[in-house]
Every structure is written in structure tokens, then in C-alpha cells.
Amino acid sequence: MNPKRIYIFIFLLTSVLYGQAGRQVELKKINFSGNESISSNELSQVILSKESPNWISQFLNKFTSFGDKAVYFDSLLIPSDISAIVSLYQSNGFFKVRVKNSYSIDTASNEATLNYLIHEGDESHFKNFKINGLDNIPGEYKDILLENAKVDTTTVYRDAIVEEKKNFTITFLRD
């Protein structure tokens, strides 16, 4: 491959990756709206975007190991944030969740606000829990596994419940 083409490719790649490097805008606030079932605090923990610390924390960070550095707005993180929010909702039984975003940048103060609008949709409930491949298991063991697999149809779907039942079955069959 021509070295000139390699240099052009590297230049284009770095300009895409560092497209916002010339303009440093602090991310001052992240807002979540429409989230009734999952707290804003829990949502903040799963997304990559983080709010910038207050000025005292930033000031302390300049001279000591206390405090934190400023956090800058990066619009390239928004798709990952949305994916993380959707994944969290789906693991908690909201399979039809929709997430939209918007942001505003105050050029005078170089501060940004990021907003996520969440439409949770309806919660999904368990219909049944089925275990396949128990044909060659003795009846008394099969009964124990099928009893564990029973689920209340008013229970809201949670990945943790499925994982718990799966682990019980695997452990029981292993022992």
C-alpha cells in the first residue's frame, strides 16, 4: 500500500476520533425524564457520560490528589449511553423501551446539558419457564427441577430471576 495513502488514512481516522478536541465544553448536567421504574442515580451509573464535578473539586484536583478533573461533553458517547439505558431496561422487563436524547451547549460559559427522554413502555411478566432436555432424568429429580421452574405469572420479568433458576438447574444436575 502506498505510504501517502496510509498517512491520509491515519489523518482522517484521528480527525474523526478527536473531532471535538478543539472545543472543550464541560458537561454540567445530565437529566433523565420519563424514568419511573429505574432511578436517575441507577441510570447515571450505567452510562459512559458523566457530569463534571463542581469547581471546588476541580480546584482541589489542581494542587492535591483530592477532587476530580473536569469532565467534557462528548457527543460520540451518546449512542453507547442509549444502548446501556436500553439494556438496563430490557434486563428489568421493559422490552419496548425507547430512549431519545437532546443536548444544549451554552457557548458563553462552555457548558453543556445532556437530556435523555425515556419512554418505558409496559412491563413484561413471566408466562412460564420451560426447561428442555430432562427426558433422561429420573422422575424424582425431574419433579424437583420442574417445581423450581414454576413462576408466578404476576411476577415482572427480571434477568436475575432467569439467571437464578438457570444456576439452580445447572448446579442440581451437576451434583
C-alpha positions in Angstrom: 0.0 0.0 0.0 1.2 3.5 -0.8 2.7 5.3 2.2 0.9 8.5 1.2 -2.5 6.7 1.5 -1.6 5.4 4.9 -0.8 8.9 6.1 -4.1 10.2 4.7 -6.0 7.3 6.4 -4.3 8.0 9.7 -5.1 11.7 9.5 -8.8 11.0 8.7 -9.1 8.5 11.5 -7.6 10.8 14.1 -9.7 13.7 12.9 -12.8 11.6 13.4 -11.8 10.3 16.8 -10.7 13.7 18.1 -13.3 15.7 16.3 -14.3 17.6 19.4 -10.8 18.2 20.8 -10.7 21.9 19.7 -13.7 22.9 21.7 -13.7 21.9 25.4 -17.3 22.1 26.8 -17.9 20.9 30.3 -20.8 18.5 30.9 -22.5 20.2 33.8 -25.8 18.3 34.0 -27.3 15.0 32.8 -31.1 14.9 33.0 -33.3 11.8 32.8 -37.0 12.2 32.3 -39.8 9.6 31.9 -37.9 7.1 34.1 -40.5 6.0 36.7 -39.3 2.4 37.4 -35.5 3.0 37.4 -33.9 5.8 39.4 -31.8 8.5 37.8 -29.0 7.5 40.0 -29.0 3.9 38.7 -29.2 5.2 35.1 -26.2 7.5 35.8 -24.2 4.6 36.9 -24.6 2.6 33.7 -23.9 5.3 31.1 -20.4 6.4 30.0 -21.2 10.2 30.1 -20.5 11.7 33.5 -21.3 15.1 35.0 -18.4 17.4 35.6 -17.5 17.9 39.3 -18.1 21.3 40.9 -15.5 24.0 40.9 -14.2 23.2 44.4 -13.4 19.7 43.4 -11.7 20.8 40.3 -9.7 23.4 42.2 -8.5 20.9 44.7 -7.5 18.5 42.0 -5.0 21.0 40.6 -3.0 21.0 43.8 -3.7 17.8 45.6 -4.9 14.2 44.9 -8.3 15.2 46.3 -11.1 16.3 43.9 -11.7 15.4 40.3 -10.8 16.8 36.9 -13.4 18.5 34.7 -15.4 16.2 32.5 -16.0 17.3 29.0 -19.1 16.7 26.8 -18.5 14.1 24.1 -21.5 13.6 21.8 -19.8 10.4 20.5 -20.7 8.7 23.8 -24.5 9.3 23.4 -25.1 6.1 21.3 -23.3 4.0 23.9 -25.3 5.7 26.7 -28.6 5.0 24.9 -27.6 1.3 24.4 -26.7 1.0 28.1 -30.0 2.5 29.2 -32.0 0.2 26.8 -30.1 -2.8 28.0 -30.8 -1.9 31.7 -34.5 -1.5 31.0 -34.7 -4.7 29.0 -33.0 -6.7 31.7 -35.7 -5.4 34.0 -38.6 -6.4 31.8 -39.2 -3.3 29.7 -38.7 -4.8 26.2 -40.3 -1.9 24.3 -38.3 0.9 25.9 -37.5 3.9 23.7 -34.8 6.4 24.5 -34.3 9.8 22.8 -31.7 12.4 23.6 -31.0 16.1 23.3 -28.3 18.4 24.4 -27.7 22.1 24.7 -24.4 23.9 24.7 -24.0 27.3 26.3 -21.2 28.8 24.3 -20.8 31.8 26.6 -19.9 29.6 29.6 -18.7 26.5 27.7 -21.1 24.3 29.5 -23.4 21.5 28.2 -26.5 19.8 29.4 -27.4 16.4 28.2 -31.0 15.1 28.3 -32.4 11.6 28.0 -36.1 11.2 27.4 -37.2 7.6 28.3 -40.5 6.0 27.3 -40.5 2.8 29.3 -43.4 1.1 27.8 -45.2 -1.7 29.6 -43.6 -4.2 32.0 -43.4 -7.8 30.8 -44.5 -10.6 33.1 -43.4 -14.2 33.1 -45.8 -16.5 31.2 -43.9 -19.7 32.0 -40.4 -21.0 32.5 -39.5 -24.1 30.5 -36.6 -26.5 30.9 -35.7 -28.7 27.9 -33.6 -31.9 27.9 -35.0 -33.6 31.0 -36.2 -36.7 29.2 -33.5 -39.0 30.6 -33.6 -37.6 34.2 -35.2 -39.9 36.9 -38.7 -38.8 37.8 -38.0 -37.6 41.4 -35.2 -35.3 40.2 -37.3 -34.1 37.3 -40.1 -33.2 39.7 -37.7 -31.1 41.8 -36.4 -29.2 38.7 -39.9 -28.6 37.4 -41.1 -27.4 40.8 -38.2 -24.9 40.8 -39.1 -23.8 37.3 -42.6 -22.7 38.3 -43.0 -19.0 38.2 -45.9 -16.7 39.3 -47.4 -15.1 36.2 -47.8 -11.8 38.0 -44.0 -11.6 38.5 -42.4 -8.9 36.4 -39.6 -10.3 34.2 -36.1 -9.9 35.5 -32.9 -11.3 34.1 -31.8 -12.0 37.6 -34.7 -14.4 38.1 -33.9 -16.3 34.9 -30.2 -16.5 35.9 -31.1 -17.8 39.4 -33.4 -20.6 38.0 -30.7 -21.5 35.4 -28.0 -21.7 38.0 -30.1 -23.8 40.3 -30.8 -26.3 37.5 -27.2 -26.5 36.4 -25.9 -26.9 40.0 -28.6 -29.5 40.7 -27.8 -31.5 37.6 -24.0 -31.3 38.3 -24.4 -32.6 41.9 
